[in-house]
């Protein structure tokens, strides 16, 4: 019997990536293609759906061309995708708009006005999606208020993965996982929430049919299959959202195992066998598979904060790491609140801004760099505290993301969280998760995939010092909220 291969594909915010796995789920090859985000006005973050679709075809074609002899042995392609995107589709199935990504926060003023008029916590309690400008709920509220003529032209309201899979199969389907991140989907019923759609004033027939995350498409667009280089024998599995699949790919699936990712942004997530919601609406709860939910919080500001400070000082990452390593933990009193792009968890406010506090004449470039790195982690530690309040204490912390390239940042993470970190070699954990969610698998296999490259153990003295700095960080965050309120009022004038 011939060996079977599988492809996991992640349609991300900055690029589309695909990984070819053999029968033992070992990586055989990878391919990726990047694309731009359109930012022509404040708060705008759009992408061209045709460019993303072309990237999907290119990535598949590249991967399959390089592995031509096994093309007919590729059993499946399974999809992961970034959450919270919205795309308006015409009656002929063509895009009417660009893709509004999760980072587009132009809906924030409209959303704030709506929240001032009425309590929206009931929507969170039904959907598990925090009330924030990232969600399709908020984007639809904004479009209804500011661009009703555009919304009226739309036959369908979809996310980017739905558009891609429609082009490949002719089917309009959405998986429960991505649907549960829209703010429009009832978690108990696993269907679109009629009361929420009535509240916004949108037609339920505009949305794709929800299906489970292991759904296999039955339709095929032969011409598109040929363009992508796919065999007509290869099945397409709908998969789930990137964050949920990352937990599966990292094998962070046991009770109170926490997965942390720091890429451009960041997130902390843990698995639950039931729906878990925060009374104050500060955490998300998304579907992964039957009786499997992912709870956690995502932050807007991770590695992008380090990129920002590197651009400010016009120095290489390695040089800045070296300077930061010379500074004592706590950056000699310099604190950074990393809200460069507004913030999701723990604040859920798209209009907040970043701050340095405690600037002194003794502070150098290294101090500012270290403060930025620490600030990102203090913010994530606050998210973990909230998560542990509703989900229980973290038993382990499995981490992945670009920040692992910095040995300083790795040790800093272990010290600030005061936890031993398990570092994974699954660099594209969402792609692996996409493949696994569509396949029956056993615990023994997941254990072999865990690939514990190394562990980072916290330094107890440094960890104790960081607890004191974190307490200061949290205390000073309170008056910052008042400063932000005053600044917002001034900006509105």
N, C-alpha and C positions, 0 to 999 in steps of 0.2 A: 504493500500500500504506500502511495506517495505521501511524503510529508506535507502537512498543511501549514499555511502561513496566514497571518492576520495583520491588518493595518489599523492602527489607531490614529485618528486625525483630530487635531485641536484647532478650531477656528477662533483664534485669539484676537485681542484688540490691536496688537502691533504686527502680528504675522499669523499665517497658517502653517502648522507643522504636522508632519506625518511620520510615524515610526513603523517600520516593518518588523514584526515579531515572528519567530519560528514556533514550532509546536510546544516548546518549553517556555514560551514567552520571553525569550532572550532577544535582545535587540540585534537585528541583522543589518539595518540600514535606516537612514533618516533623510528627510528633505524638508525645506522650509522656504517660505517666500514672504517678504514683508510688504507693508503698504502704509500709506500716510493717513493721518487724521486731519480733517479740515477744520481749522480754527480761524474763522474770518471775523468773529466778533466775540465779545466777552461771554464766557460760559458755553460757547459752541464747541461741540466735539462730534463731528459727523464723519462718515466714511462712505465711499462709493461702493454700492453692492455689486456692481459689475466688475470692479477691480478685485473685490474679495472672491467672487466666483471664479474669475480668471486665475487667481492665485491657487484656489483649490484644485483646479484642473492641472495647472502647472506642477504643483507639488506631487499630485498623484502620478502624472505622466513621467516626471523625472524619476520618481522612486521605482515605477514599474519598468521603465526603459532600462534602468541600471540593473534590474533583476529580471530581465526578459525570460530566461529559461524557466522561472517558477511562476510566471504570470497566471497560468491556468490553475496553480495550486493555492492562489490567494483565496481563502475561504470567505473572508468578510472584510468590510471596511466599517468601522464603528466611529461615531462622531462625538466629540466634546465641543463645547462652545462657551464663549464668554456670555455672562448673563446680562439681562436687563436691556437688550437692544430693541429698537422699534423701527419698523419699516412700513410705509404705506404703499399698498399695491393696487393697481388699476384693475378694471374689469377684464383686461386681456392678460393679466398675470405679470405685467411689467411694473417696475418700481416707479412710484410717483415722487418719491423723495430720496434723499440720501438716508443712510442708516444713522439714527440717533443712538449713540453708544451710551453705556452706563455713565461715562464721564461728562456727558452733556448736561449742564445744570441750569439751562435757561428757564426751566420750569420753576426754579426756586422761588421767585417773587410771587408767582401765582399760587404756588403751594402754601407759602407762608400766609398769604391773605386768606386762603381757604381754611387753614388751621386756626386762624384767629376767629373765624366765624363759627367753626364747629369742631368738636373733638373727633379726630379721625382714628383713635385707637381701636375702634370696632373693626376697621379695615385690617389693621395689623393682626388682631386676634383671630380673624377668619382666614388670613392669607399667610401669615408668618413672614411677610416682607415689610421691613421697617419703612415708615413714611419718610421718603427722601426723594430728591430730584432724580436719583439714578433710575428709578423704577418706571416701567411703561405706564403704570397707573398715573404717576405724576406727569409724565410727558403727554398723556392723553388729556388730562385736566388742562394743561397748558395749551395744547392745540385747540381744544374746545373753546377756550377763552380768547386766545390770541389769533388763531388761524382756522376758524370754523369752516371756511370755504375749502381749504385744503383737505380737511378731514372728511368733508361731505363728498369729495371725489373718490375716496378710497373704497374699494370693494373688500379689501382684506387688510387686517392689521397683524403683522407677523414680526418675528425676530429673524436675525440673519441666518441661523441654521435652518429654519423652515424654508427660507427662500432657496438656499443651496440644495437642500434635499428635494425640494419641489422641482428644481431644474434637472435633477438627476432621475427623478422617479415619476413626476407628474402628480404626486400626492401632497396635499396640504396637511401635515401632521406636526404636532408638537409633543415632546416628551413631558411627562409629569414633572420632571426635575426643573426644566427651564420654565414651564408654566407656573410652577410654585414660586418662582422668583419675579413674577410680573406684578404682584400686588392686585391681581384680578382673579385669582384661582383659589377656590375653597379647599383647604387642606383636608377637611373631614370628608367631603364629597368627592374629591379628586375630579373636579369639573369647574368650569367657569362659574363665577359667583354672580347670579342674576341681579342681586340687590346692588352689588358694586357697579356692575355695568349700567344699571338704571340710574345710579347716583351720578355717574359721569355723563350718561346719555349716549352710549354707543350700542350698536346692534350686536347681539351675541353671535349672529351668523357671520360676522366679519373675522372670527377667530378660527384657528385651525383645530381639528379634532384632537383632543388629548389622548395619548397612548402611553403604555408603560415603557420603561427605559430599555427593555430588551426587544422592543418591537422591530420586526424585520419588514422592510418595504416589499410590497408585491409588484409595484409598477417599475418599469424601466424606460428611460429615454435612451433608445439605442444610439442615437447620434451623439449624445453627451457622453455615454459610456465609452464610445470609440475615441472621442476627443481626450478623455481622461486616461485612455489606455487600459481600461478595465475589461476583464473577461465578463461575458454575460452570465457566467456561472457564479460570479462573486456576489454575495448578498450584502445589502446595506443595512446596518443596524443603527437605529436612531440615537442610542446613547443618552447622555445626560449633560448637565452643566459642568464646567471645568472645575469649580471648587469642590463640588461633591465627589467628582471622579478622582480628584487628587488624593482624597482620603483613602479611597479604594486602592489606588496605585501605590500609595505609601504603606499599605496594609495597616493603617490606623483605623481599625474597624471594631476593636474591642471596647468595652465600657471604659470611659474616661481616658482613652488614648487621644491625645491632642495632636493634630497636624498643624504645623505653622509653615506658611509660605511667605517669603519676602522676595518679590521681584520688583517691578516698577511700583506696584502697590503691595499690600500685604493682607494676610488673613489668618485667623485661628479658627479651627473647626473640630468638633467631636461628633461621634456617631451616637444616635439614640434609637431604641426600638419603638419609641412612641413620639408623638408631637410634643415638643417642649417650647413654651413661649415665655418671654420676659414680661412681667406685669407693666413695665415701663416702656416696652417696645424697643429695647436697645440691642437685641440680638435677632438673627434670622433663623428660620427653620425651613429647610428645603427638602424635598423628596429625593431619595437616591434609588431605592428599590423597595419591594414589598416589605413592610414592617421595618424599614431602615430610613432614618431621617438624619440630616446633617444640621447641627446647630452651631452657631458661631457668630463672628463679627468680622467684617472686611474693612480695612482702612484704605484711604486714597493715597496715603503718603508712605512709601517705603524706600526702595532704591532710588526713586526719582529725587528724593531730598538730597542724597549723596551726589547724584548727577548735577543737581542745581548748584550745590556749594563748589563742586569741581569746576563748573563753568564760571562761577563768580571769581574764583582764584586763578583760573586758567592754568591748572596743573593736572598732571596725570594722577589717576586713582592710586597707583602704588606709592607715589610720593606723598599724597595726602594721608594715606594709611600710616606711613612711616612717621609723619609729623604728629598724627593723633595718638600713636602708640607711645610717644614720649610724654604725654600729658597724663596726670593722675586721674583715676576714676572720679567722676563728678565734675570734670573740666574746671576745677577751681571755682565753683559756684556759678558757672555759665550754663543756663538752661535754654533749651530750644523746644518750642511747641510746633510740631511739623505740619501745620495745616496749610500747606502751599496751594493745594487744590480743593479748598473746603475740606470737609471730613464726613466720612460715614461713621462707623463705630469709632469711639464710643459716644460721639456728639450728635451724629445724624443731622448735621447742619452744613449745607453746601456753601454758605456765605462766610464762614469763619476764615480767619487769615493767620498766617504763621507769625511767631514772635520769638525774638531772643530776649531773655531777661537776665539781668545781673552783669551786664557788660562792664568790664573794668579795664583800666589802662595796662594791666599786666597781661591781658589776654592776647594771644597770638593766633596765627592761622590754624595751628594745631588744636587750640582750644575750641575754635568755631567748628572745625571738622568733627572733633570728638563729641561736642555738644549735639551736633546734628545726628550723629549715629546713635547716641544715647537717647535723644528725644524720640526717635522712631521707635525704639524698643520700650521706652517708658509708656508711650501711647498704646503699644500692643499689650504691655503688661496690664494696663487698665482694662483692655478688652477681655483678657484672660480672667481677671478678677470677676467681671460681670458674668462671664461664661460659667465659671466655677460656682457662682451663686445659684444658678438655675440648674446646672448639670452635674454638680459634684466636683470634688478636687481632682485635678489632673494627675493621672497615674504615670504618664510618660509623655514626652514631647518629641515628636518626629518632625524634622525640619527639612526643607528643600528651598531652592531659589538661588538667584545670582549672588546674594550676599555671602554665600558659603565660600566664595573665592577669596574672601578676606579673613585671614586667621584671627585678626584682631576682633572683627565683628562677631565671629563665631564664639570666641571666648567671652566677649562682652554680653552676648545673648545668654549664655549659660549663667553668668554671674548675676545679671539683672533679674532673670527669671528664677535664679537659685534652683535650677533643674539640670540634670544630666541630659544633654541633647543626643538624640540618635540621628546621625546624618545619613541620608539615603542617596544611593547612586542613581535612583530613578529620576533622571533629570527632566523627563517629560512624563510626570506621574499621571497627568490627566489623560494622555494618550493610552497609557497602560490601563488606567481605570476604564476607559471607553471600551477597550477590548474585553476586559474582565466582566463588565456589567452585562455583556451580551453572551457570555459563555458560562456553562455550569463549571464550578471549580471547587476545590476542597481546601481545607485549612492548611494542609501540609504544603500544597503548592504555594499558597500565599506566604508561608514562612520562608520558603526557598527564595522567593522574589524580594524579600525584605532587604537583603543586601546591606547589612550594617557595615558600612565602610569604616566608620570610626565613631567613637563617642567623645563628647567634650564635657568634662567634669567641672562644675563651678569651683572657684576658689572661695572658700568659706569667709575669709576676712573681707575680700572684695565684695562678695555678695551682701555681707552685713552692712558695709559702707553704702552700697547702692540702695538698700532698703531705706536708709535715712534720706538719701537724695531723692528717691521716689516719693517719700512723704512730703518733701518740700515742693516737688514738682506738682503733686496733687493739690496741695494747699494754695499754691499761687495760681492754679488753674481757675479757681473760683473768682478772684477779682478780674481775671482776664475776660471772663464772660461779661462782666459789666462794661469793661473797656470796649468789647466788641459791640455791645448794644448801643453805646454812645456813638461809636464810629459808624454803625449802620444808619442811625438816625441822621447823622451828618451827611452821609453819602446820598441818602434819599432826597435831601434838600437840593 
